[in-house]
Amino acid sequence: MKIVTDCAADMPAEELEKLDIVQAPLFIQFPEGEVNSADITADEFYNRLEAMRPAIPTTAMPSTGLFAELYRKIAGKSKDILSIHISSGLSGTINAARQGGEQAKPEANVSLWDTRTLSGGERFQVMAAAMAAKAGWAMHAVQERLASIREKTEVIYTLDTLEYLARGGRIGRVKALAGALLNLKPVIRVDADGKYSTVTTSRTLTKSMTAIVDHLYEKYGRAPVWVTVLHGRFAEKADALAQEIEQRLNIAKLEVMRISPVLGVHTGPGIVGAAVVPMELMGDLAQ
């Protein structure tokens, strides 16, 4: 079984290679041309993003044809493919993948999985699938584990500004905060249906970060967890959030990572948050 995902899973190139995962590209469209999100570093991206304010680039998902071509190529080595993607509530990527899978029949046998999340939450599911596939798990067993991880993973973050989310049209169910309210710092999570909702709103990032930790403690208590702290270009805030999480939660594994530029289009550089999963759902695979 071969695992396919997309750039929104925020997986480093070395991790993709180690776990033998194929990544479909997501594209960032600048005025001067389109780039594959995987081909631009986070800092290069944020430099370009800030240089073109108040305009923002747009994003584009892979085409149906690109997915079909990718699946046919993979099918030369592995006919069974599990394609795991960013929430259908936030992107049409999985629909393009589904149509591409239909086009790739009968050469490829493609199963689709909607993570109903993104970023570090999507990454946990992709990693679990890849490790389970390497261990020889059957497709139904892999999907059962992914369903458990999907149900029990939290992706939550705060933003220095809602400017990018608002201009990119990605606010969804987040309260329409305009004018002076844009100075507030919302705490946003990904709901069970794979769409954004607001947990709370604070006047400072420090308070919003504490609200994130409070929310995570309420959900996980002292159960051992794997935490990925994620940020755009907010390393100092990410380190502070990691320290606060370490003090409150029962940490089995903690890492600090950057979000993919393709997600940064909609958040700007001032994003910090966390993806959290119970370690019991990952530990037996990671050995």
N, C-alpha and C positions, 0 to 999 in steps of 0.2 A: 504494500500500500504506500502510495506517495502522497505527501502533504503539500498543499498549495495554500498560500495566504496572500495578503496585500501589504503595502507599506504602512498602513494605519496600525499595524500590530507593533510598531516601534521595536523591531528586532534588529540588533546589530548584525552586520554582515558576517562576522565570525560565528555568531550563534546560528544563523541560517545555514552556514556551511557545515558546522559541527553536527547539526541535527538533520542535515540533508533535506532542507525545506526549500521549495521553489516559491519565490516571491513575485507576484504579478505587480507591475508598476502602477502607481498613481501619479498623475501629472500635475505640475504647477505651471500655470499659463501667465507668464510675464508679458508686458507689452512688446518686448524684443524677441519673444519666442517661448516655446514650451520646453520644460525640463522634467526629467524623471525625478521624482522626489528622492529616490535612492542615490542619485548622482550629485546631490548638492549637500554640503555639510550644513549643520544647524547654524553655525556662525555666518557662513556665506549667505544663507537664506535670510537671516534676520537683518544683516547689513543691507541687503537688497530691499527687504520689506520696509525698513525704516526710511531708506532713501527715496522711495516712491510715494510716501504719505503725501496727501490724504488718500490717494488711490490705493487699492489693494489688488493683488493678483487673484486669479480664480483657480479652481481645481477641476480636474477632469479624471474620471475613472477609466479603466481599461475598456476597450471596445469588445463587443461580442466576438468579433473576428480574432482579436488578440487572444482572448481566452481559448477559443477553439484551436488556434494554432499552438498555443502553449500546451493544451491537453493532448493534442495529437503527438506532439514531440515527446512528452513524458510517457505516453502510452507505448512508445517504442521499447521502453524498459519496464514499465509497470502499468498494466491496464487499469488497475483499481486506484482511483484518485479520490482523496477527501479534500475538498476545497473549502477553506475556513475563512470567513470574511467579516469585515466591519458591519456593525448593526444595520439592518435594512431600514431601521427608523431614522438613520442619519445619512445613508448613502445608497445609491442604486447599484453599487458594485456587485452585490450578490445576484441581482437580476441579470446583469450582463454575463456573469459567470454561469448562471443556469442556462441561458440561451446558448452560450459557447459550448457548454457540455452537451446540449442537444445536437449541435452542429458536429461535434466530435464523435458522435456515435457512428458506427459500432466500434471504431478503433479504441475509444476510451470509455471506461465505465466510471462516470463522475458522480460522486455524492456531494451534496452541498450542506454546509453548516453555517447557520446564522448565529454569530456569537452574541448578538444583541448588546454589544458593547464596542469598545475601541481601545486603542493604546495599550497600556499594560494589562488591562483585563482581557483584551483579545490575545495578547501575547501568552498569557497563562494557558489559554485553551489550545493555542497552536503548539506550544511546547509540550503540553500533555499528550496531544494527539501524536506528535512526532516520536516522543519517547515510548508511548504505547505501541505505535506501529513497529518501532525497532525491536520491541519485546515480543512481537508476534501476536498482539491482540487482534481479535476479529473486529470488523467494522462496527457491529452492534455494541460490542463492549466498549470500544473507543467512544462512541456517541453517548452511551450511558454515562461515562465518566465526564465527558464534556458538558452534559446536561447538569450534572451536580456542580461542576466548577462554575458554570454560567449562573446558576441559581445563587451560589454562595459568595461570589466575587463582588467586591465593591470598587467602583471607579468614581472618585470624588475629587473636585478641584476648586480652586478659587482663581480669580482673574484680577489683575491690577486695573483693567479697564474692559468694559463691554463693547468698546468701539469696534473691534474686529468682528466679534460675534454678531453684532447688530448689522454692520455693513455687509457682511457675507450672507446675511439672511438665515443664519443658523441658530437663532435664539430658541426656536421651537416653543416649548411651554415655559421657558424661563420668563419671568415677568418682564413686560416691556418697560424697561427702565430707560427714560430719556432725559435729556437736559441735565439738570443738576443731579438727578438720580444716578447718572452714569458714573458719578464719583463714588458710589457705594461699591463694596466688594462682595459680590454674590458667592455663595457656596453652592456649587452645581454638582449633581450626581447623575449617573445614567440609571434610569428606572428599569424595572423588569421587562418592559416592552421595548427597551432599547432606544428610548428618547430621553432628552435632557429634562430635568426639573430642578427647581430651586429648593435647597434645604433651608437656608437662612441667608440673611444679608447683614453685613457688618460695615462699620465706617472705616475700619483699618484692616490691612492684610494680616496683621498679627492676631486680631480677634477672629478673622475668618479661618486662619490656620488652626487656632485653638478649637474652633467649631468643627473643623474637619476631624481633629483627633477625638473630640467628644463623641461625634457621630460613629467613628470607627470603634471606640471603646464600647459604646452602647450596643453595637452589632456583634462584636467578637468577644468582649469581656477579656478573659485571661486565656482563651484558647490559643494554641501556638499558630502563628500566621506568617506567611511570606508577604513582605511589603516591598513594593517598588515605588519609591518616590520619584515623581516625574516633573520636569520643568522645561520651559522654553529657553530663555536666557536669564535665569533667575537662580543661579547657583547658591547664593547666600541664603535666600529664602528656602531653597530645597534642603540645604544642610540644617537650617533651623527647624524645619518641619520634621525631618528625619530624627533629630534629637528629641523632639517633643513626643513623637510616636514611640520612640525607643523607651522613653520613661513610662509610658502609659500601657502599652500593649505587650503581649508575650511574644517577642520576636524570635522566630526560628531562622529567618533569613531576611536581610535588609539590604537594598541596593538603591543607588541614586542614578537615574538615567535621563536622557534628553528625549523629548517627544519628537516625532517625525516632522520635518518641515511641512508636509502636506496637511498635518493637523494644525501646525503653527499659523497657517494662513488664516484660520478662523478664530485664533485665540490671541495672536500677537506674542511678543516675547515674554510678557508678564503673566505667565501661568505657572502655578505650582499646585501639585496634588499628589494623589497616591492611588495605586491599585493594590488591593489586598485580597488574598485567598487563604482559606484554612490550609495549613501545611499538611493535614491528613489526606488532602486530595491530590497533593503533588509529591509528597515524600517517598511513597513506594515506587514512583516512576523515576525519580531523580537519582536513585541509588545506582 
